[in-house]
Amino acid sequence: MGNTIELLAPAKDAAVAIAAIQCGADAVYLGAPQFSARQAAGNPIDDIRRVIELAHPYHVRVYAALNTLLYDNELPIAEQMIRDLYATGIDGLILQDMGLLELDLPPLSLIASTQADNATPEKVRFLESVGFSRVILARELSLDQIRDIRRAVSVELECFIHGALCVCASGKCSLSYALGGRSGNRGQCAQPCRKSYSLRDSGGNTLVESRFLLSIRDLNLSDRLEDLIDAGVTSFKIEGRLKDAAYVANIVGFYRQKLDAILSARGLRKSSSGRVQLNFVPDPAKTFNRGFTDYDLSGRSHAFGSIDTPKSIGEYLGKVARVEKGAFTLDTAAELHNGDGLCFFDESNNLTGTVVNGVEGRLIRPRQIAGIRPGMAIYRNYDHAFTKQLESDPARRTIPVTLRLSDTTNGLALTIRDEDGHSATVEHKRPNTPAQKPDTAHDRLAEQLQKLGNTIFESSGCSIDCDPVPFLPVSAVNQLRRSVVEALQAFREQNRPTLLCRIPLADPTCPYPEKHLSYRDHVLNEKAHSFFVRHGVETIESAAESGLDLTGRLVMTTKYCLRQQLGLCGGPGQSSSAEPLLLIDEDGNQLRVEFRCGDCGMEIFLDK
């Protein structure tokens, strides 16, 4: 991508993709018809083609996610699907299962999913060697680890900057499959990390009762974008392929503004074209969030849990100053509207909520007043007016162009040039008739030539360099304008930047960094088995999804530490190991938690 930076947005469907593009995304990623890591967010081929047709004129890329583990009988289906996606003009394919590399794939740019456990320089270097154009980094990496990877490889690096976080190390979670047979690596995660758990010590003493102990806050790296650019990241990814259009529009708009200011100051460019005019003021707190964390990017804290609720708390409004019959006031001024959703933590510290029925100055009348008391913090988790604006008309995106009408030996020429330096010229080969009123004709010509309202272009200037100023019928001017716009669109498509495609593989026999693979390395089909054997792996245990009993086995590794979250950690000067604890879920499932003191983090085993 050279000196360009990509803002990459999620899309659960075509409508969300369109909102992302209009609000400034440089690229969008959406689920293939089958086999994506969000099973509920698959998209028909025709819808993907429609998104591509809208995206490509802006040089916005479209990536398809086909990033689950596959059984042997699914590989032929996946192979045909990839060919169908290639025919749509898709810009890249996100995948996890290395068995796909053994198929007869079309020359598509391959992107290694974060589910492939892309956490070390050795692993990323291997992926680069076998043909990946881009690697999506594991979410739990620190800035120093990202720098180490960048120094070791030349492949493009993509990282998550916003959205929900998996508490488990990327691609290493088997908890959902272990507890109920629904595998996250098959796009079916039941989100057991968002469940309520009780915490006990080995003596059976309850330390914490019924809290969401594995739920963590949402990622927000908006203040660390420059650090990530310096570390070598070129694609900034927003999580959320199950989120609605309002959420995606808000978050894309927010990061578009942040990145534009950074790129301008640094002399860098975004990877797509166009100027975005937002019809709202973006604010991440106004759409779904569990509170925010930088996920320990600089290694400073591990207390980033959202243990009181896994639900959205929204934006903090203030504390209750006074409660009277059927109404309350806040200690700060807050603009509220009928239909706004409010939430708060009750006396048992459980999240509950209500809806605004009326506002009289600073007096707020909720649908239910029960549970609201003085001193309580109030949050708005649904801003009715803000959401309606996002859903109706969030933004307008156009590509600035300049136009120039000039004399030629045979008549006139109209030249159009866009912000990327692309240009096209169309000639009007007819004898010129001088206008009887040159000044009036000049202004009318300029006005008519700049009528680009039904295109993706917007004029930022028009010059009439003709002597004398010619007379042209409106129909001739319109035809000249339409012809030059079509010529520019065609030229832009011919010169649309594409991801580097590394197929055929650069090195089909380079050694894999590990010699022995366990069920946590996710080898589920014979093609994947053959792939790793060819790359020097000596022993391979089948993936958990082959039907393994995971009782007693490791099902989750985290950088998150419950002892630190709960204030039970003595710090680095204390013992280098801590006694295991037990997590008991709502259904009585028991998980043994062992602590990685020193490195910080946890390993969680299915106890029974």
KOLDO-118223 format. One line per 10 residues: number of its first residue (from 1); their letters; for each residue x, y, z of C-alpha. Coordinates in pm, 1 decimal. Example, Ala and Ser with C-alpha at 12.3 -4.5 7.8 and 13.67 -1.06 7.14 Angstrom:
# KOLDO-118223
1> as> 1230.0/-450.0/780.0; 1367.0/-106.0/714.0
***
This chain:
# KOLDO-118223
1> mgntiellap> 0.0/0.0/0.0; 306.2/223.1/-5.6; 246.7/541.1/192.5; -129.8/489.7/213.8; -332.9/395.3/520.3; -654.4/194.0/507.0; -957.6/232.9/734.2; -1135.7/-102.3/719.4; -1501.0/-131.9/821.1; -1723.7/-430.6/898.4
11> akdaavaiaa> -2048.5/-503.9/718.3; -2305.1/-764.6/808.8; -2491.9/-695.2/484.2; -2500.8/-468.4/178.9; -2689.7/-188.4/357.6; -2425.9/-164.0/629.6; -2147.2/-177.4/371.1; -2302.8/114.0/184.8; -2325.0/317.6/507.4; -1958.5/242.5/581.1
21> iqcgadavyl> -1850.6/352.6/233.8; -2052.5/675.2/247.8; -1900.7/760.7/588.1; -1543.3/721.5/465.3; -1427.4/360.5/485.9; -1132.3/280.6/259.6; -1233.0/-85.5/257.6; -1510.6/-308.8/388.8; -1510.9/-674.4/486.3; -1818.8/-893.6/485.5
31> gapqfsarqa> -1901.3/-1259.1/519.6; -1896.8/-1497.2/225.7; -2224.3/-1685.7/165.6; -2095.4/-1965.0/392.9; -1804.2/-2045.5/622.3; -1738.2/-1705.0/779.3; -1648.8/-1663.1/1145.7; -1983.9/-1490.1/1197.0; -2227.1/-1753.5/1074.3; -2519.8/-1512.4/1107.6
41> agnpiddirr> -2352.7/-1259.7/876.7; -2321.1/-1445.2/548.1; -2401.3/-1258.8/225.8; -2535.5/-1378.4/-111.1; -2301.4/-1343.2/-407.3; -2535.2/-1092.1/-574.4; -2524.4/-866.4/-267.7; -2145.0/-882.7/-257.3; -2134.7/-791.1/-626.6; -2361.9/-491.8/-557.0
51> vielahpyhv> -2130.7/-368.4/-280.1; -1830.3/-401.3/-510.9; -2004.3/-200.6/-783.4; -2059.9/83.9/-536.8; -1718.3/57.1/-371.9; -1476.5/33.8/-661.5; -1548.4/374.4/-820.6; -1417.7/525.2/-492.9; -1123.1/281.3/-500.3; -1272.0/125.6/-187.5
61> rvyaalntll> -1172.2/-239.1/-154.3; -1406.6/-521.3/-60.2; -1281.5/-829.1/124.1; -1477.0/-1149.4/181.5; -1435.4/-1349.8/501.8; -1428.6/-1726.6/457.2; -1240.9/-1781.0/779.6; -1377.2/-2087.2/956.2; -1233.0/-2435.2/988.4; -1370.7/-2672.2/725.8
71> ydnelpiaeq> -1452.9/-3041.3/719.8; -1333.3/-3246.2/423.4; -1676.3/-3259.2/260.0; -1699.9/-2877.5/273.1; -1379.4/-2808.1/82.1; -1530.4/-2853.6/-267.4; -1814.9/-2617.9/-172.7; -1565.0/-2361.3/-44.8; -1352.0/-2394.0/-358.9; -1647.7/-2318.2/-585.4
81> mirdlyatgi> -1754.0/-2031.1/-361.0; -1408.0/-1877.5/-385.4; -1430.2/-1896.8/-764.6; -1769.0/-1725.8/-750.9; -1626.4/-1453.8/-527.7; -1332.8/-1404.9/-763.8; -1580.2/-1353.9/-1048.9; -1745.7/-1067.4/-859.0; -1417.7/-874.0/-852.4; -1354.9/-917.5/-479.7
91> dglilqdmgl> -1027.2/-759.5/-366.1; -914.8/-1019.0/-114.0; -1012.5/-1332.1/75.2; -980.5/-1360.4/453.6; -916.7/-1719.6/562.0; -801.0/-1927.3/855.9; -797.2/-2287.6/728.4; -463.9/-2365.7/563.2; -628.3/-2654.2/381.8; -768.6/-2396.8/140.4
101> leldlpplsl> -417.4/-2327.3/14.6; -404.8/-2683.9/-115.0; -699.6/-2621.3/-348.2; -696.1/-2490.2/-704.0; -760.0/-2127.5/-613.0; -800.1/-1838.5/-856.1; -535.4/-1562.1/-832.0; -689.2/-1385.0/-533.8; -505.2/-1183.8/-271.3; -508.2/-1388.3/50.3
111> iastqadnat> -542.3/-1232.3/394.8; -459.8/-1438.5/704.4; -743.7/-1411.3/955.2; -661.4/-1315.8/1313.3; -803.6/-1662.7/1391.8; -483.7/-1806.7/1241.3; -301.1/-1699.0/1561.2; -72.1/-1439.3/1404.0; 121.6/-1351.4/1716.0; 493.0/-1398.3/1644.6
121> pekvrflesv> 744.9/-1282.4/1382.3; 809.4/-1647.9/1294.3; 442.9/-1721.6/1226.8; 385.8/-1406.4/1021.2; 705.4/-1466.4/823.7; 580.1/-1815.7/740.9; 244.0/-1684.2/623.4; 419.7/-1431.6/402.4; 633.8/-1709.9/256.7; 337.6/-1929.4/161.5
131> gfsrvilare> 152.7/-1659.8/-28.3; -44.7/-1429.3/199.2; -66.4/-1067.0/88.8; -168.7/-943.7/432.0; -175.0/-1071.0/789.1; -434.7/-963.5/1047.3; -245.5/-944.1/1373.8; -360.4/-1115.8/1691.7; -562.7/-868.7/1895.7; -371.5/-918.1/2218.6
141> lsldqirdir> -33.3/-801.4/2088.7; 152.4/-514.0/2250.0; 302.7/-229.3/2053.1; 650.4/-375.2/2102.6; 537.0/-711.8/1965.6; 389.1/-542.2/1659.3; 717.6/-361.2/1601.8; 907.0/-690.0/1625.2; 680.8/-845.8/1362.0; 714.9/-544.2/1132.0
151> ravsvelecf> 1093.0/-566.5/1144.0; 1079.3/-932.7/1042.8; 842.4/-914.8/743.8; 741.7/-700.6/447.1; 383.8/-830.4/418.5; 102.4/-582.8/492.5; -6.1/-574.9/857.0; -365.4/-516.7/963.8; -475.5/-469.6/1322.6; -799.3/-415.4/1510.8
161> ihgalcvcas> -847.5/-66.5/1651.7; -1208.7/-67.4/1774.6; -1491.6/-292.9/1884.0; -1565.4/-602.1/2087.7; -1273.2/-808.0/2212.8; -1238.4/-1181.7/2259.6; -1095.2/-1242.1/2605.3; -906.4/-1542.0/2467.2; -590.5/-1515.9/2261.4; -688.5/-1485.6/1895.0
171> gkcslsyalg> -772.3/-1819.7/1737.3; -703.5/-2018.2/2054.9; -1050.0/-2039.3/2212.2; -1224.5/-2374.5/2248.7; -1453.2/-2275.0/2537.6; -1777.9/-2245.0/2342.2; -1718.5/-2581.2/2174.8; -1617.2/-2743.1/2504.5; -1929.7/-2626.0/2687.4; -2193.9/-2680.9/2422.4
181> grsgnrgqca> -2050.1/-2797.8/2092.4; -2078.4/-2456.7/1924.4; -1734.5/-2371.8/1788.9; -1616.0/-2017.0/1741.4; -1379.6/-2154.2/1478.4; -1687.3/-2269.4/1288.7; -1864.3/-1931.3/1319.4; -2098.7/-2055.7/1592.4; -1958.7/-1906.2/1913.8; -2219.1/-1902.0/2193.7
191> qpcrksyslr> -2018.8/-1630.4/2374.9; -1968.8/-1810.4/2706.4; -1725.7/-1531.9/2799.8; -2027.3/-1299.8/2832.9; -2201.1/-1531.5/3081.7; -2228.1/-1490.9/3457.2; -1977.3/-1682.7/3671.4; -1902.1/-1730.1/4037.0; -1540.8/-1750.5/4152.0; -1424.1/-1994.2/4420.4
201> dsggntlves> -1092.0/-2087.0/4570.8; -965.1/-2442.9/4605.9; -1119.7/-2465.8/4950.5; -1468.6/-2400.7/4813.8; -1491.4/-2044.1/4943.7; -1684.2/-1807.9/4717.2; -1478.4/-1501.1/4631.2; -1723.0/-1344.3/4383.5; -2085.4/-1436.7/4327.5; -2260.0/-1414.8/3988.1
211> rfllsirdln> -2057.2/-1159.7/3797.8; -1954.1/-1151.1/3430.1; -1598.8/-1239.7/3516.4; -1473.1/-1317.6/3163.4; -1639.0/-1020.1/2995.0; -1400.0/-741.7/2898.1; -1447.3/-390.1/2769.4; -1445.7/-289.7/2405.2; -1129.5/-188.2/2223.5; -1066.7/178.2/2145.6
221> lsdrledlid> -725.2/271.9/2005.9; -828.2/610.2/1868.5; -552.5/779.1/2071.3; -287.9/530.4/1957.7; -321.0/550.9/1579.5; 6.6/734.0/1529.4; 187.8/479.8/1744.7; 46.2/201.0/1528.6; 147.8/378.8/1206.9; 499.2/413.9/1346.0
231> agvtsfkieg> 495.3/43.6/1433.8; 423.0/-43.6/1070.0; 49.0/-106.5/1059.4; -114.9/1.6/731.7; -472.3/-124.8/773.6; -684.9/-22.4/1071.6; -975.9/-256.2/1130.8; -1305.6/-193.3/1307.0; -1469.2/-503.9/1455.5; -1843.3/-556.9/1421.3
241> rlkdaayvan> -1985.2/-779.2/1147.0; -2301.6/-821.4/1354.6; -2345.6/-448.5/1420.8; -2613.4/-233.8/1256.2; -2567.5/51.1/1009.9; -2594.3/323.5/1275.8; -2306.7/176.2/1476.4; -2083.0/130.1/1173.0; -2156.9/479.2/1037.5; -2075.0/639.1/1372.2
251> ivgfyrqkld> -1748.5/452.3/1430.0; -1628.7/486.4/1069.3; -1705.8/858.3/1073.4; -1518.4/898.3/1402.3; -1202.6/723.5/1279.0; -1221.5/889.7/937.7; -1189.5/1229.0/1102.5; -912.1/1108.7/1334.3; -710.0/951.5/1054.6; -757.1/1238.3/809.2
261> ailsarglrk> -598.1/1480.2/1056.1; -305.1/1242.8/1116.3; -247.2/1166.1/749.2; -253.9/1532.3/654.3; 4.1/1618.4/919.8; 231.7/1332.1/817.8; 208.4/1365.3/440.8; 35.6/1028.0/406.6; -274.1/938.8/206.5; -577.5/723.7/260.4
271> sssgrvqlnf> -600.8/422.3/30.7; -932.0/524.3/-128.9; -1070.9/839.8/-287.6; -1327.7/1094.7/-192.8; -1423.3/1367.6/46.7; -1675.4/1283.5/319.3; -1928.1/1529.5/455.4; -2077.7/1387.3/773.1; -2426.7/1498.0/869.6; -2364.1/1416.6/1235.2
281> vpdpaktfnr> -2095.0/1459.0/1498.8; -1946.5/1112.4/1555.6; -1910.6/987.1/1912.1; -1823.4/624.1/1995.5; -1995.4/655.1/2334.0; -2330.9/706.4/2161.7; -2349.0/359.5/2007.5; -2291.3/13.1/2150.1; -2001.7/-10.5/2393.1; -1913.2/-182.8/2718.0
291> gftdydlsgr> -1673.1/91.5/2816.9; -1335.3/117.3/2647.1; -982.2/-14.9/2685.5; -658.1/4.3/2488.2; -619.7/-368.0/2571.1; -284.5/-314.5/2734.3; -120.0/-196.6/2411.9; 172.3/-59.8/2611.6; 170.7/-321.3/2886.8; 52.0/-102.4/3170.9
301> shafgsidtp> -262.5/-261.8/3318.2; -463.8/-581.3/3304.6; -775.4/-452.2/3482.7; -992.7/-404.9/3175.3; -1288.0/-624.8/3262.4; -1653.1/-536.2/3214.0; -1758.3/-768.0/3493.6; -2079.1/-594.8/3601.2; -2247.9/-631.2/3262.8; -2169.3/-763.9/2915.5
311> ksigeylgkv> -2427.1/-525.1/2769.0; -2385.6/-177.7/2627.6; -2378.7/101.2/2883.8; -2358.2/381.3/2626.7; -2258.7/734.1/2728.9; -2232.4/866.6/3081.1; -2480.0/1151.2/3140.1; -2430.9/1239.2/3505.3; -2555.0/1153.5/3851.9; -2906.4/1182.4/3984.3
321> arvekgaftl> -2937.8/1506.2/4182.9; -3299.5/1475.9/4289.1; -3591.0/1232.6/4257.3; -3951.7/1340.7/4279.1; -4278.6/1180.3/4186.8; -4232.1/1013.6/3848.9; -3926.5/1220.9/3753.0; -3563.7/1301.3/3831.9; -3297.5/1560.0/3752.1; -2925.3/1517.4/3684.8
331> dtaaelhngd> -2636.1/1708.9/3837.9; -2522.3/1813.6/3488.7; -2705.5/1946.0/3185.0; -2784.2/1673.9/2929.0; -2987.7/1707.1/2611.7; -3240.4/1423.2/2618.9; -3532.2/1336.4/2393.1; -3842.4/1123.6/2412.2; -3751.8/767.6/2320.8; -3396.4/781.4/2455.7
341> glcffdesnn> -3288.2/467.7/2637.9; -3139.0/509.3/2986.5; -2960.1/254.9/3199.5; -2813.0/237.3/3548.4; -2680.6/-10.4/3803.1; -2935.3/-91.3/4074.1; -2874.2/-155.8/4442.5; -2755.9/-510.3/4360.4; -2518.7/-366.9/4098.6; -2718.1/-521.0/3813.7
351> ltgtvvngve> -2772.5/-318.9/3496.8; -3129.6/-215.1/3440.6; -3293.6/46.1/3223.1; -3588.6/254.4/3118.5; -3702.2/488.7/2839.1; -3748.4/865.7/2845.2; -4117.3/954.2/2817.9; -4084.7/1327.9/2860.9; -3838.2/1610.8/2921.2; -3922.9/1940.2/3089.3
361> grlirprqia> -3608.5/2148.8/3108.1; -3375.1/1947.1/3331.7; -3662.1/1735.6/3464.3; -3663.7/1388.9/3307.9; -3973.7/1169.2/3317.7; -3885.0/804.0/3254.2; -4127.4/526.6/3174.9; -4031.0/366.2/3507.0; -3887.2/555.3/3804.0; -3843.7/248.4/4025.0
371> girpgmaiyr> -3481.3/192.2/4124.3; -3360.2/543.3/4039.6; -3214.1/711.5/4347.2; -3002.6/1020.8/4425.9; -2630.4/983.4/4360.3; -2679.1/709.0/4100.9; -2486.3/730.5/3771.6; -2712.2/747.0/3465.5; -2606.7/636.0/3117.1; -2779.4/674.1/2781.2
381> nydhaftkql> -2749.6/352.8/2580.8; -2984.3/463.7/2302.4; -2984.7/817.3/2163.1; -3304.2/833.3/1961.5; -3232.3/1150.1/1760.2; -2868.9/1055.6/1695.6; -2963.8/708.0/1575.7; -3236.8/836.1/1345.9; -2989.1/1074.7/1182.4; -2742.9/790.0/1129.5
391> esdparrtip> -3012.1/568.0/980.8; -3161.7/827.8/747.4; -2880.8/1037.5/596.3; -2544.2/996.8/770.5; -2305.6/1133.6/508.6; -2228.3/1227.9/150.8; -1909.8/1112.4/-20.8; -1781.2/1267.8/-341.7; -1454.0/1282.0/-533.6; -1334.6/1639.7/-595.4
401> vtlrlsdttn> -1253.7/1722.3/-958.1; -1156.5/2024.9/-1160.0; -1277.7/2092.6/-1514.8; -1116.4/2292.1/-1794.7; -1266.8/2384.5/-2129.3; -1006.0/2491.2/-2382.8; -959.7/2561.7/-2753.2; -821.2/2304.9/-2996.5; -739.5/2332.8/-3365.0; -1062.3/2144.4/-3444.3
411> glaltirded> -1295.7/2287.0/-3181.9; -1300.0/2242.8/-2803.5; -1165.0/2003.6/-2542.7; -1301.9/1938.2/-2195.0; -1054.0/1799.2/-1941.4; -1147.4/1662.4/-1599.2; -890.9/1584.0/-1326.6; -959.5/1414.3/-992.8; -787.9/1439.6/-654.1; -572.7/1133.5/-732.1
421> ghsatvehkr> -422.6/1294.3/-1042.5; -627.3/1090.1/-1290.5; -753.8/1287.0/-1587.0; -954.9/1242.4/-1904.3; -1016.4/1465.7/-2205.8; -1299.9/1465.5/-2456.6; -1301.2/1680.2/-2770.8; -1587.6/1865.6/-2934.1; -1483.9/1871.8/-3297.6; -1701.3/2140.2/-3446.7
431> pntpaqkpdt> -1631.5/2495.0/-3560.9; -1670.4/2733.9/-3271.0; -1938.3/2999.4/-3281.6; -1846.9/3299.9/-3068.1; -2101.5/3387.1/-2801.8; -2283.5/3716.1/-2850.6; -2256.3/3791.7/-2476.7; -1917.6/3649.0/-2371.4; -1943.7/3722.8/-1998.8; -2288.4/3567.9/-1965.3
441> ahdrlaeqlq> -2189.7/3270.6/-2184.0; -1874.9/3213.4/-1976.1; -2072.5/3190.6/-1652.2; -2342.3/2967.3/-1802.2; -2083.9/2732.3/-1949.8; -1905.8/2699.6/-1615.0; -2233.2/2644.4/-1430.7; -2355.9/2379.7/-1674.1; -2026.1/2191.2/-1686.0; -2018.9/2163.8/-1306.0
451> klgntifess> -2360.5/1997.1/-1277.2; -2221.8/1665.3/-1150.8; -2496.9/1591.7/-900.9; -2589.9/1249.0/-1040.1; -2229.2/1124.7/-1030.3; -1973.1/1043.1/-758.2; -1782.1/1359.8/-851.4; -1805.4/1713.5/-715.3; -1651.8/2013.5/-886.9; -1395.0/2213.0/-695.3
461> gcsidcdpvp> -1335.2/2451.4/-986.2; -1396.3/2510.0/-1354.6; -1198.3/2723.3/-1598.2; -1305.6/2836.4/-1945.1; -982.2/2896.2/-2136.0; -1131.6/2983.8/-2474.4; -1084.1/3291.8/-2686.4; -1339.4/3387.8/-2789.7; -1587.1/3235.6/-2547.6; -1789.5/2993.9/-2760.8
471> flpvsavnql> -2162.1/2953.0/-2784.8; -2268.0/2591.2/-2712.0; -2622.1/2457.4/-2689.2; -2709.8/2313.4/-2346.9; -2751.2/1969.6/-2504.4; -2394.7/1982.3/-2639.7; -2254.1/2093.6/-2304.4; -2438.3/1813.7/-2125.1; -2313.6/1553.1/-2369.4; -1958.5/1679.7/-2339.3
481> rrsvvealqa> -1980.1/1663.5/-1958.3; -2131.3/1311.7/-1958.4; -1865.8/1186.7/-2200.9; -1571.7/1320.5/-2000.7; -1713.5/1183.1/-1673.5; -1755.0/837.5/-1829.8; -1399.0/855.7/-1961.7; -1266.4/945.3/-1616.6; -1462.0/663.0/-1453.5; -1318.3/414.3/-1702.3
491> freqnrptll> -964.9/543.9/-1648.8; -1003.2/526.1/-1270.7; -1115.4/164.9/-1293.0; -820.0/74.8/-1515.5; -583.8/230.2/-1262.7; -755.6/114.5/-943.9; -492.0/6.7/-687.5; -508.5/-361.2/-595.3; -355.5/-577.6/-326.0; -43.9/-767.9/-422.3
501> cripladptc> -137.7/-1124.4/-517.3; 116.4/-1385.8/-412.3; -29.6/-1690.4/-588.8; 137.0/-1913.6/-705.2; 302.3/-1964.1/-368.4; 644.0/-1810.4/-328.3; 786.0/-2102.0/-130.0; 565.7/-2415.1/-113.1; 805.4/-2605.2/116.9; 927.4/-2343.7/367.4
511> pypekhlsyr> 932.8/-2488.3/721.7; 651.8/-2415.4/965.8; 781.1/-2264.8/1293.7; 654.6/-2561.5/1499.6; 722.1/-2932.8/1459.1; 430.4/-3057.4/1668.6; 70.4/-2934.4/1649.8; -204.7/-2989.6/1906.1; -583.1/-2961.0/1887.1; -536.4/-2586.7/1950.9
521> dhvlnekahs> -368.4/-2545.4/1611.6; -697.4/-2626.7/1437.3; -612.2/-2888.5/1174.8; -954.4/-3027.0/1085.5; -931.4/-3164.7/730.7; -691.4/-3379.0/526.3; -587.2/-3089.1/304.8; -473.7/-2891.1/609.5; -294.5/-3200.2/738.4; -111.6/-3237.3/406.7
531> ffvrhgveti> -22.7/-2867.7/406.3; 150.6/-2883.5/744.0; 326.0/-3213.0/671.0; 467.5/-3061.3/352.4; 595.9/-2772.5/561.9; 786.6/-2995.7/799.5; 541.0/-3062.8/1083.4; 603.5/-3408.4/1231.8; 302.6/-3474.9/1456.8; -49.0/-3335.4/1422.4
541> esaaesgldl> -339.4/-3375.5/1663.5; -679.8/-3315.9/1504.2; -871.3/-3002.9/1595.5; -1118.8/-3010.5/1883.6; -1400.9/-2992.2/1627.7; -1310.3/-3343.8/1514.2; -1496.5/-3462.3/1823.8; -1238.6/-3444.2/2101.5; -1344.7/-3462.5/2464.1; -1195.1/-3147.2/2613.0
551> tgrlvmttky> -1249.8/-3237.0/2978.3; -933.6/-3149.7/3166.6; -787.8/-2970.5/2865.6; -686.6/-2611.2/2807.2; -973.8/-2423.9/2642.6; -867.6/-2060.2/2677.1; -550.8/-1852.9/2717.5; -581.7/-1484.8/2807.7; -374.1/-1173.0/2869.1; -656.3/-1068.5/3104.0
561> clrqqlglcg> -602.2/-1151.3/3470.9; -889.8/-1198.5/3714.6; -662.3/-1158.1/4015.8; -554.6/-817.0/3894.2; -908.9/-722.3/3791.9; -1040.1/-806.4/4139.1; -750.5/-655.3/4333.0; -618.1/-995.9/4441.2; -274.9/-962.8/4280.4; 19.1/-881.6/4504.9
571> gpgqsssaep> 211.9/-732.2/4215.5; 546.5/-822.0/4057.5; 724.6/-834.7/4392.4; 504.8/-1115.7/4518.9; 512.2/-1489.7/4449.2; 570.9/-1590.8/4088.8; 272.9/-1826.0/4097.7; -79.5/-1808.1/4234.5; -314.7/-2078.5/4350.8; -566.7/-2190.6/4087.0
581> lllidedgnq> -923.8/-2068.6/4122.2; -1251.5/-2213.5/3994.1; -1511.0/-2045.3/3772.0; -1863.7/-2187.4/3795.1; -2111.5/-2080.9/3526.6; -2491.2/-2054.3/3542.4; -2528.6/-2415.9/3428.3; -2286.2/-2561.1/3681.5; -1994.7/-2602.8/3440.5; -1664.7/-2574.2/3623.7
591> lrvefrcgdc> -1348.7/-2416.9/3483.7; -1007.1/-2428.2/3648.8; -814.6/-2103.4/3623.3; -436.3/-2110.0/3642.8; -243.3/-1783.4/3650.8; 61.9/-1696.4/3444.2; 221.3/-1473.3/3704.0; 515.0/-1270.0/3583.7; 396.2/-1273.0/3222.6; 44.0/-1189.6/3347.5
601> gmeifldk> -259.2/-1370.0/3215.2; -458.3/-1687.4/3266.3; -498.6/-2039.3/3132.0; -846.7/-2185.0/3168.0; -919.2/-2556.6/3165.7; -1250.2/-2741.5/3139.3; -1262.1/-2900.8/3484.8; -1600.8/-3074.3/3460.1
***
